[in-house]
């Protein structure tokens, strides 16, 4: 009987860039939460980072649109808006690669 061996290396993909972008946004929203209520925004950021969204990037795209809209409505800082734009760029790059048949 063989046992599963821990991989000796992991390949970095654009999906890890996408995850990192969400993490950076989440951290910045937590900082801004002291000065304004970002609860609804945090809820949807967490939803976008959930397994359901990671396994269904179209769901993540829809959740991203909600995040973008809520951020504009509650008038977040310019830094958060820039981080949201970073996510948009990476997310659409991922979706484009998938559409062109790249397996991630």
C-alpha positions in Angstrom: 0.0 0.0 0.0 1.4 3.4 -1.0 0.9 6.6 0.9 0.2 10.0 -0.6 3.5 11.9 -0.7 3.6 15.6 -0.1 4.6 17.4 -3.3 8.1 18.7 -3.4 7.1 21.9 -5.2 4.0 23.7 -6.3 3.6 25.6 -9.5 2.5 29.2 -9.1 -0.5 30.0 -11.4 -2.5 33.0 -12.1 -5.1 31.7 -9.7 -2.6 32.3 -6.8 -2.3 35.8 -8.0 -6.1 36.1 -7.9 -6.2 34.7 -4.4 -3.5 37.1 -3.3 -5.3 40.1 -4.7 -8.5 39.2 -2.8 -6.4 38.8 0.4 -4.8 42.2 0.0 -8.2 43.8 -0.5 -9.7 42.0 2.5 -6.8 43.2 4.7 -7.3 46.8 3.5 -11.0 46.8 4.0 -10.5 45.5 7.6 -8.3 48.5 8.2 -10.9 50.9 6.8 -13.7 49.2 8.8 -12.6 51.3 11.8 -13.8 54.5 10.1 -16.9 53.2 8.2 -19.2 50.2 8.2 -17.8 47.8 5.7 -19.7 44.7 6.9 -21.7 44.2 3.7 -18.5 44.6 1.7 -16.6 42.1 3.9 -19.4 39.6 3.5 -19.2 39.6 -0.3 -15.4 39.6 -0.3 -15.5 36.5 1.9 -18.1 35.0 -0.5 -15.8 35.8 -3.5 -13.0 33.9 -1.7 -15.1 30.9 -0.9 -14.6 27.4 -2.4 -17.9 27.8 -4.3 -16.5 30.9 -6.1 -13.0 29.5 -6.6 -14.6 26.4 -8.3 -17.0 28.5 -10.3 -15.2 31.7 -11.5 -18.4 33.0 -13.1 -19.9 33.1 -9.6 -16.8 34.9 -8.5 -17.2 37.4 -11.4 -20.8 38.1 -10.3 -19.7 38.5 -6.7 -16.9 40.8 -7.8 -19.4 43.0 -9.5 -21.3 43.3 -6.2 -18.1 44.1 -4.3 -17.3 46.8 -6.8 -20.8 48.3 -6.6 -20.9 48.2 -2.8 -17.5 49.8 -2.5 -18.6 52.7 -4.7 -21.9 53.1 -2.7 -20.1 53.3 0.7 -17.5 55.6 -0.7 -14.4 53.6 0.2 -10.8 55.0 -0.1 -9.0 55.4 -3.3 -6.6 52.6 -2.2 -9.5 50.1 -1.9 -10.8 51.2 -5.3 -7.3 50.5 -6.8 -7.2 47.1 -5.2 -10.6 46.3 -6.6 -9.3 47.3 -10.0 -6.3 45.0 -9.5 -8.7 42.1 -8.8 -10.8 43.0 -11.9 -7.7 42.8 -14.1 -6.5 39.5 -12.7 -10.0 37.9 -12.7 -10.7 38.9 -16.3 -7.2 37.6 -17.3 -8.1 34.3 -15.7 -11.4 34.1 -17.4 -9.8 35.0 -20.7 -7.2 32.2 -20.3 -9.9 29.7 -19.5 -12.0 30.8 -22.5 -9.0 30.2 -24.7 -8.6 26.7 -23.4 -5.8 27.1 -20.9 -6.1 24.6 -18.0 -5.2 26.3 -14.7 
